Amino acid sequence: MPVPSTFSIVAYDPNEQAWGIAVASKFLAVGSVVPWARAGAGAVATQSYANTSYGKEGLDLMETGMSANEVLQSMISRDPEAQSRQVGVVDAQGRAATFTGSSCFDWAGGLTGDGFAVQGNILTGEQVVRAMAETFVERKAENIIWRLYNALLAGDRTGGDRRGRQSAAILVVKAHAGYGGFNDRWVDYRVDDHEDPVTRLGGLLELHELYIGKSPSTDRIKFDGDRLIQLQRIMQKLGYFRGSPDGVYDQATRTALRAFIGNENFEERTDFDAGWIDRPVFEHLLKRFE
């Protein structure tokens, strides 16, 4: 059986009340095995001959109020193959714990800090987990999504899995942060098979911000003048707009924009009645279609 030998970070953000995991490996679809998280409970990374039951069981136990260390000790004490496992846990209060069994393949180990745990096995060396921890601590100004990602990137660029690269994933949960507010999956992205999966994962996060993010009112483009002409020309080329590109926000232009923006899934970043679009989306459309 292939071994999900990986490097991962689990973490908690007290300001956002969010929990997450970022992970990468020379292993197909590592995101289907390692990361587990639940808003209000915590996060678990289970790897190295991963016992996936640690995921749900760990979250259930933390939901009762048990600490990360108590949960970790409870799970490994009942697992006859615990010395082949590697696990990182962060609980509802941000207490962190990590475990590396004595039978994990070198280099293997982990460390904990305030609100996070980093661990990895079959790595190029200890510098991988140290780079991840240092990066996570240094990037306090970022939200937990980008802190996790940049920690993972630091580990990858410091050597990562000594066998090479194949897959990466990030899972961050926060109450009602999922689509429509119906679940807790703030971000849940996987790159299952790629020659440079961590970089590709970063690209998906950039797309997430493009589609789901919001700009301040000072960073909006009005539908008028030369900028509207640029959009009218694009829509004319694509068959949405039959009029003359004149920079006038008339009914024909508005109808065309609703169809065009709707097909590109940017309604959340546009106000057709007020006549504006968020600048990052405007710039993305120009880059893609001009």
C-alpha positions, 0 to 999 in steps of 0.5 A: 500500500502506498504511504501518504508520507507528507508534510503538513501544518494544522492551525487555529486562528482565534480572530477568525475562529477558524481551523485549517490544514495545508498538506503536500506529498509525493502521493496521489490525492493526499487531500483525500486522506490527511486533512480533517477539520470541523468548526468549533472542534479543531483540525487533524492531519493524519499521515504515514500509514494514515489511520483515517479514523483519527480524523472523525474520532479526533474531531468528535473527542475535541468537540467534547472539550478534550485537549489536543494532547488528550485526544492524541494520546487517547487515539494512539494508546488504542492503535496497535500500529501507532508507531507507524503513524504521524499525526498533528492536532489543534483543538477548539482553543488552539492547543496543539500536539504532534506525534511521530511514531518510531517506525516512521521513515526518516526524516520524520518529526514535528514541532508545535507553536502557539496555535499550530503543529507542523509534521512530516516524514520522508522529508529532505530534512528537519529544515522543512518543518522548521521553515514551515513553522517560521513562516507561519509565525512570521506571517501573522498579518495574513489570514489563516488561509494564506498563512497556511499556504505560505507555510506549506510553500516554504516547506516545499521550497526548502526540500519537502518530500524527498521522493518528489512532488505530486499532490497538495491540499488546503482545508479551512473551516469556519462556522457558516463560511461555506457557500451560501452559509450552509456549511463550514468549509471556508476553503477546500481545494485539492491538487490531486496530481501535478508536477508542481502541486503547491504552486498550483494550489496557490493559483486556486487560492488566487482564483478563490479570492477573485471569485469570492473576495470583495473590494472596498468601495474605493476600488471599484470601476464605474461602468462609464467612459473608456473603461466601459468601452473596453468591456463593450468591445470585449462583449461585442467580440464575444457576441454579447453586445451588438451596439457601438462601443461608446462608453454609454451605460444604456439598457443594451449595455446593461443587458449584455453585461448581465449576461457576460458577467453572469456567465463568468460567475462574477455577479457577487463582485458587480452591482448592475444597478449602481453601475460598478465592478470590482477592479480585480475582476475588471482587470481579470476580464481585460487580461483574459479577453482583450 
